Amino acid sequence: MTGRISTNGAAGTVSYQWLFRPGQQSPRPLNQSVAAGEGAVYVTVTLQGSGHGSTSQKVTLQVLGPDLRADSAVAVISC
């Protein structure tokens, strides 16, 4: 799954984390460098499943800094 984080074009670092289940302990934050002039950065996470069939799972990309933001999407995993 790929998330797009919009930036203001200034150089710096964006801190973010992926959340998979409500109430689940938050994972360690990740960091992505942003070069001057970039209007967005793209971050990815791999979703895994096992067995047969398909399931859906809500995935949230939470930006921790420099500004706090979050957005969610439902991913369908097929095995």
C-alpha positions in Angstrom: 0.0 0.0 0.0 1.3 3.4 -0.9 0.5 6.7 0.9 1.1 10.2 -0.4 2.2 12.8 2.1 1.9 16.4 0.8 4.6 18.9 1.8 5.1 22.6 1.6 8.2 22.2 -0.6 10.7 22.9 2.2 13.6 20.5 2.9 13.3 18.5 6.1 12.0 15.2 7.5 8.5 13.8 7.8 7.8 11.4 10.7 4.9 8.9 10.2 3.6 5.5 11.2 1.2 3.0 9.7 -1.7 1.8 12.0 -3.6 -1.4 11.3 -5.9 -2.1 14.2 -7.7 0.2 16.7 -6.2 -0.1 20.1 -3.1 -1.8 18.8 0.2 -0.6 20.3 1.6 2.0 18.0 4.6 0.9 16.0 7.9 2.8 16.1 7.7 6.0 14.0 9.4 6.0 10.6 11.1 9.0 9.0 11.3 10.1 5.3 13.6 12.8 4.1 12.1 15.5 1.9 14.3 17.5 -0.6 13.6 21.2 -1.2 11.0 21.6 -3.9 9.3 18.3 -3.4 5.5 18.8 -3.2 4.9 15.3 -1.8 6.6 12.1 -0.7 5.4 8.6 -1.2 5.7 5.9 1.6 4.8 2.3 1.3 3.9 -0.6 3.6 3.5 -4.3 2.7 0.4 -6.1 3.8 0.5 -9.9 4.2 -2.1 -12.5 4.5 -2.2 -16.3 4.7 -4.8 -18.9 3.9 -7.4 -18.9 1.2 -9.9 -16.2 0.2 -9.9 -12.5 0.9 -10.3 -10.1 3.7 -10.5 -6.3 4.1 -8.5 -4.3 6.6 -8.5 -0.6 7.5 -5.1 0.9 7.3 -4.3 4.4 8.6 -1.3 6.5 7.6 -0.6 8.8 10.5 1.8 11.8 9.9 3.4 12.7 13.3 5.4 15.7 12.2 6.0 18.3 11.4 2.2 18.6 11.5 -0.1 15.9 12.9 -2.4 14.4 10.2 -4.0 11.0 9.5 -6.0 9.4 6.7 -7.3 5.9 6.3 -8.2 3.5 3.5 -9.6 0.0 3.3 -7.2 -2.6 1.8 -8.4 -5.9 0.4 -6.0 -8.8 0.8 -6.5 -11.9 -1.4 -4.7 -15.2 -0.8 
